[in-house]
Amino acid sequence: MPETATHPIPDRHGQNLFTTDQELQRLLALYLPDDLRRHMLPHFERLGGLAGGRLDVLAGIADHNPPVLEQRTRTGLDLQSIVKHPAYVEMERLALSEFAMGAVSHREQSFGWQGKMPPAVKYVLFYLFVQAEFGLCCPVSMTDSLTRTLKKFGDAALAERYLPRLVSLDFDELAQGAMFMTEQAAGSDIAATLTRATPQADGSWLLHGDKWFCSNPDADFAMVLARPDGAAPGIKGVSLFLLPRVLEDGSRNHYRIVRLKHKMGTRSMASGEIRLDGAVAHLVGELGRGFVQMADMVNNSRLSNGVRAAGLMRRAVAEAEYIAGQRQAFGKRLADMPLMQRQLDKLRLPAEQARSMVFQTAQALARSDAGEEGAYALLRILTPLIKFRACRDARKVTGDAMEVRGGCGYIEEWADPRLVRDAHLGSIWEGTSNIVALDVVRAIKREDALPVLQAHLHALLDEAALAPAFAQALRAALARAGALAQTAAAEGGEVLARQAASGLYHCASAIAMAWEARRGGSAARLRWAQLVLLHRVLPRDPLAIADIPADWTAAAPAGVPAAA
């Protein structure tokens, strides 16, 4: 349990990260059907308790004891293996087996609930888990995404052969997934892929080439991009393949892990380089459509990156809030000092923005998968928005939250350094900030996603029934952000992509937060929405005092309950 407030060094360890998060519980009431919400509460509570206690301890141990690549067995057999610390293996069991995080979206029954779970349930599990352990969430997310891609594009025989292990919750049976895309000359530029694929008489393919960044390199299955012999150059010549680690006869497939990467963060989880030496693989979907099919998996992973960034920020902010509430200096609590109150607000805003965008994007994913008109376009723009902005915000929030703890925050005994190191991953993997901001522009140009996003946000504003002046300020800001995004999507406008993506994200999150505040009765959330608009969207004189305008807080239209 947390130490008493009489000790001068506050320690939040032992708190339940779910039951102490009142805003999350308010949001669940808005975004989940009530019967499902009530059914999942005990599971969220259990995971929240683990994340604040045992799981956090395991994460710290695994972070300080990274995996090791062994080339041979002790008897000299040439069988590579990655030796993982028992703490990491126990976290694998919790994530993949007990909490079904890699399979919950693909099972007809989970946690005793009959029927498919909506994406929001999965992302709440990730949101809680990642507050303790970030590294493992990458393999778990890739397992979920690989399963989705195989179901969506793989032929029936391939799916029938491999899906049972991917959706299993038996820890001794279940399979993990990965994706091997990146090459030394082909990072974000998939058209430069050099890995070759040669067809075989039995319908399989043999892969030859090197893959440069491969997380979870000993996964049971990986999705791999390769260029079939004789295929056209460029992106249209790339196809997608499923690569099993073990062949049908029980022997190892023909590829080697060349080495493991020595990374800044996510140290608990192995990332390595792969050399394919005639590795047996199976075509997924159509020849020449590899990038299009892989894009579905990448977008799913990008959304997961945004969720993980939101979780990291929540952990960092909650730690800072706890310290400020317990730590005494100069005869008073830090939380009672006006400057600290202001700094905590600056941490909360991006964390709460990301949280709202998690739920909004999860809702769009559910609607898109259900075939609802316009939902895919909404999902296509929300996904790169959250990946771009939340992942960048997490780097600053985790660093500034570390400062609240003072000197202890710089010590590796605490979670703060791990949060800072891990936070830098999100804005690099699955597309750097430039690539993802340009994907926002691509969604506008190819999917006509901007008017769909604007219509969605105007509908939220109509439902929220805010103070007229605040509602008008939000509508005006959204119109300006939309105009900037249209300019970015025009010929020669890509230099504005990051600015346009940030503008859309800040407007979308402020509107979503205001809607949530009115529907859920949270005065704090309404204030945060107002601060987002004031400090992250509207022009501001850095030498002026910026207060929330009085008419933004005026009474809402009659008939609408005010935020409590």
N, C-alpha and C positions, 0 to 999 in steps of 0.2 A: 504493500500500500504506500501511497505518497507520504513523505516525511511531514511532520507537523510544521506549522508555520513558524514555530519558535527557532528552528534551525536556520542559520543565515543563508544556506545554499539550497534553494528550492529544487525539488526533484519530483516531476510529474509521474514518474514510472509507477505503474499499477492502476492508473485511471482507466476506466472503460472509454475508449475513443468513440463509441457510438452513443452511449447513454448520456455522456457529457456534452454532446453536440445537439443542442436544441434546434438549431436552424436546419440541420439535416433531417430531423424528424418532422419538422413542419413541411419540408419539401416533399418527403415521401408521401405525405397525406395528399399532396397535389398531383403527384405524378404516377402513383401506383393505385390500382383498384383497391378499395378498402379491405376486401377479404384477403387478397394476396398480401397486402401490407401487414395485416395482423398475423397472417401465417408466417411471414418471414421475420417478424420482429425478434423471436428468440434466437434465430440464426445470426441476425445482424448483431444482436447483443453479445452472443458468444464470440463472434469474430472481433468485435470491438474490444472485448476483454482481453483476448489473446494479443491483439495488436498493441495494446497498452502495457502488456506484461510479457508473457512467455515468448511470443513471436518477436517482440522487439529485442529480447535477449538473444534469440537464435540469429536474428539478422546481424547483430553486432558481431557475434562469433564468426559467422560466415564471411562477413566483410573483412575480418582480420585473418581469415584462413582461406584464401582463394583456391579454386580448383587447380589440379596439377595434371599434366599430360604424361602418361607413362606409355612407352613404346612397346614394351614386351611384358609378358607375364614373368613371374619369378622363376619359372622353369625354362624361360628362354623362348617361348612361343611368340611369334610376331603378331600379337593381337593388341592393338592400341586400346587404351581406356583412359577416360578422364576421371580422376579420383576426386570426389566431392566430399567436403566435410560433412559429418553426420548431421550437423545443424542445418545445412542446406537441404539435405535429403529429407529431414523432418519437415522443413517448410514446403518442399515439393508435395509431401503427403497431405499436408493441410490444404494447400491450394488446389491440387488436382483431384484429390480423392474426397476429403471431408467436405470441402466447400465447392467442389465441382466447377471451378472457375473456367477451366478449359472446355468443358462439355455442356454446361448448363443451357446454352442457347440451342443445343442440338438434340436434347433429350425430351422425351414425352413425359418423363416424370423425374423431378428433382426435389429434394428436401421434403418428400412426402406429398408434393403438389402434383396433381394430375394435369397434364397439358404443358405446352411450351411456356417458358418464362419470357417476359418481355425483356428487351435489352437493358432497361433501367435496373433490373435486379442484378444482372451480371456486373454492371458498372458500379453499383453501390458496393458489391463485394470487392471489386478491384480498388475502389476508393478507400475502403477501410484497410485492406491488406497492405496497400502500398505505403500507408502512413508508417508502417514498420519496416517493410522490405520491398525495395524497388527492383532489384536485379532480377529476381525470379519472375516478376510479372511480365518480363519480356518473353521468355519461353512459353509462359502460360497464354499470353495474348497470341503468340504465333501459332500455338496449338489450336486455339479457337478459330483463328483466321484461316489456317490451312484446312481445317475441317469444313468451314463455310465454303471455301473455294473448291474443294473436292466435290462437295455435294452439288454445287452450282454448275460446275463445268465438266466434271469427270464423267466418263460413261458409266453405265449401270454396273458392269462387271467390276470395274475398278473400285467403285464406291462400296459394293457389296463385299469385296475382299478386304478392304482396309478400314472402313468406317467403324466396325464394332470395337476395335481397340481404341480408336480416337474418342469415342463417346463413353468408354468404360470408366467406372469409378473405382475399380479394383486396382489398388496401387501396384500389385505384382503383374498386372495384365495391361494396364492402360499405356497408351503411346503418347509421346510428345512430338511436337512439330517444330519446323524451322523453315526459313526461306534463305536460299543462297542465290543472291542476285548480283552483288557488287563484284566487280573485277578491278584490277589496277587501272585500267584505262576506261572502265565503264562504271562510274559511280551513279550519279543521277542521270547520266547520258546512256540510257539502256541501249540505244541504237549502236553503241560501240562494242556490244557483247561479242566476245571471241570464242567462247566455249562452243564446241562442236557437238552435234548429235548425229549419229549414224543409225539408220533403221536396220532392224534384224528381221529374219524370216518369220520369227514367232510373234511379231508385232511389237516387241520391246525395242528400246533404243540404247545405244552405248554413248556415254558422254565422256568427252576429253576436254580438259581445260583447268584453269585455276580460278577459284573464288576467294576474294580478298577479305571480306568481312562476313563471317558466318557465326552468328550467335547461336548458342545451343548446338554446337557442331556435332555432338554425338546423338542428336535427336533420332528417334525411330524413323521419321519421315521428314523430307524437306521438299519444298517447291523450288525448282531450279529453272532459270532461264538459259536457253541454249539456242544455237543457230543450226538447223538441220543442214546436212551436206547439200550444196547446190541451191540453198535458199537465197533470196534476194538480199542485198545489203540493206542496212538501215533497220528501222524499227519493225517493218513489216516482215522481215525475215526471221524474227525471234519467236520461238515457241516455248510453251510451258510444260514442264515434266515433273512427275512425282518420283522422288529418289528414296527408295527404302534403304535403311542401314543394314538390314539382314535380308539375304535372298531366300527364296522359297525352300532351298535345300538346307537352310540353317547356317550357311557360310556367310562371311562378311562380304559386303559389296566392295567393288573395286575403286575405292577412294581412300585417301589418307588425310589425316589432320596434320598439316605441316608444323604448325606451332600454335600456341595460345597467345592472345594479345595481352599486353600489360597495360591495363586501362586506368584512366583517371578515376572513374566511378564504376558502378555496377560490378564491383570486384567479386562478389559472391558467385556470379554467373559467368560461365565460360564463353568466350568469343575467340574464334580462331580463323585460320586460313585452311582451305580445302584444295587438294589436288585430285582431280577426277581422272582416273586411268582406265577408261573403258567401263565406267560405272553403269550398271543396268538401271534404266529408268523407264517410265511409262508416260506416254503423251497424255496431257490433260487438255481437253477441248480441241479446238481446231488448230491446224498448222498455220503459223503466221499470225495467230491472235494472242500470242503469249503475253505481250505487254498489257493488252486490254484486260485479259483475264487476271493477270497478276495485279493489275491496278485495283481490283476489288479487294484483294488481300492487303495490299499496301494501304488503301483508304481505311480499312478496318483497323489496321495497326496504327495509323495516324490518329484515329479517334481514340484508341487506347492510350496513345502517348499523351493526348490532351487530358484524359481522365487521370492518368498517373501524375501529370503536372499539377492538376487540381488537388489531388491527394497530398502530394508533397507540400504544397502551399498551406493546406489545412493543418498538417502536422506542425509546420514551422510557426504558423500564426498561433495555434493553440498553445504551443510551448511558450511563445513570447507572452501571450496573455496570462498564462499561469505564473510565469516568473514575475511579471509586473504586478500581479495580484498578491504575491507572497513576499517578494523581496523588499526589505526596508532600507532606506538610505536617507540621511539627513532628517531623520525623525518621522518619515512618512513612507507609505507604500509608493512604489514606482507608478502604479496605476492611478494614483491620485495627483500626479504631476501633469500639468497641462501639456507640456511638450511631449511627454511619453504618450499621453492619450492621442495626440495628433499622429505620432509615429505609428501607433498601433492601427489607427484608421488607414494609414497609407499601406500597411501590410494587408489589412482585411479586404480592401477594395478589389485588388486583382484576384485574391483567393476566392472571394464570393462571386465575382464575375465568372470565373472558370467553373465554379460549381453550378451556377445557373446554366451555363452553356453545355455542361455535361448532360444535364437533364433535357434540355431543349434538343440536343443532337441525338440523344438516345431515343427520344420520342419521334423524331424525324426518321430514324432508322427503322423503328417499328412500323411506322406508317408506310415507308417505302417498301419494306418487305411484304406488306399486306397489299401492295399494288395501288395505293391511294394516289389519285391524280395530283401531280405537282410535288409529291413528297420526295421523289428521287432528286429532283433539282434542288430542293431545300437541303437535303442531306449532303449533296455534292458541294454546296457552298459552306454549310456550317462546319463540315469536317475539316477542311483546310484552315478555316478561321480559328477554330479552337486549337488546332495543332500549332499554327503559327504563333498566336498571341499568348496563349496560356503557357506554352513551353518557354517562351522568352521571359514572361513575367516570373516564372518559377525561379529562374536564376537569381533575380534581384531579391525576391521575397525571402528565399532561404538564406541569402547572404545577410540581408538586413535583420532578419529574425535572429540570426546567430549573434549579432551585436547586442541584442537585448539581454542575452545571458552573460555578456561581458567576457572576461578571460576564459571562463569555463567553456564557453561556446566554441573556442578554438582548440579544445582538447578532445582527442579522439575517443575518450571514454563516453562522451555524450553523443547524441544522434546528430547534432548540428553539422559537423563536418561531412558526414555521410550524405545528409540531405543536400548540401551545397554541391558536392561532387556528382551525385546522381542527377541533380537538376539540370546539369549541363548536357546531359545526353539527349533530352527531348527535342532540342532545337537543331540537332545534327542528324540523328538517325531517322530513317524513313523520310528523308528530304530535309535539306537545310532550309533556313528561313526564306532565302530568296526563291528556292524551288517551290516551297509551299505557298508563298505569297503569289507567285505566278500561277499556281493552281487555282487560287481564288479567281484570278482573272480568266483562267481557262474555263472555269465553271460558268462564269458570266457569259462568255462568248459562245461556248458550245452547248450549254444546257439552258441558256436564257434564265439563269438562276436568280438574277438580281430582282426582277419584279416579283418573283415568287417569295423571296425573302422579305421584300418590302410589304407585300400583302399579308404575310404571316405576322409581321411585327405590328402592322396597323390593326390587325384583328386583336392582338394582345392588348394594345392601347385602348381599343374600343371596350374590351371586357373589363379593363382595370378601372376605368372611370376615375381618373386622377384629377387633382386640382387642375383647372383649365390652363393656367399659366405653365405648369410643369408639363402637362400633356402636349401643349403647343411647342414648348421648347424641345421636347423629344422628337416631335414630328418634323420640326424645322431642321434639327441636327441630322435626322435620318435622311431627309431630302438632300442635304449638302453632302453627306457621306455617299449617297447613291450617285450623285452627280460626279463626285471625284472618282468613284469606281467605274463609271461609264467612260470617263476620260482615260483612266488606266487601261481600259479594254479597247480603246481606239488605237488606230495606227500610231506607233511611236510612243505610246503611253505607258509602256511597261516599267519605266523608271519610277512610276508612282505606285507600283503594286503593293509595296509594303505599307506605305502611307494609307492607301485605300483600304487594305485589309484591316489595319488597325482601326480606322474610322468605322468600318462596318461592324467590327467585333465590339467596340466600345458602345456603339448605339444599340446593337442587338442585345448585349448583356444588360445594359441599363434598362431597356424596355422590359426584358424578361424579369429582371429583379423587381421592377416596379409592379408588374403583373403579379408576381409571386407574393409580394408584400401585401397587396390589396386582397388577394384571394386567401392568403394564409394568415393574415392578421399580424404581420411583423413590422412594427414601427422602425426597428433597426434596419431592416432590409430596404424599406422605403428611403430612409436617410442615405444608405449606401448607394442606392440607385441615383439619388440626387447628386451625391458627391462624385460619382463616376462621370455624370454629364458635366458637372462643373469643372472638374480637375483633369479629366482625360479626353474631353471632346471639345468643349467651348474654348475660344481664345481667352487668354488670361494674362494680365499684367503681372509679371513676377515680382514687382515691387509693391503691389496692391494687396490689401487684405480681401480674400475671397470668401464670402459667407453665402450660404444657401439663401437665395432670394425669398423674401417673406411670402410672396404670392404663390410660390411653389408648394408651400405647406398649408395653403388655405383649405377650407372645407371642400371635400369632394362633392360631386353632384348628389342630390337627394336619392335615397333608396339604395345606396351602396355602403356596406359596413366599412368603417374606418379601420386602419391598421391599429392593432392594440399595442 
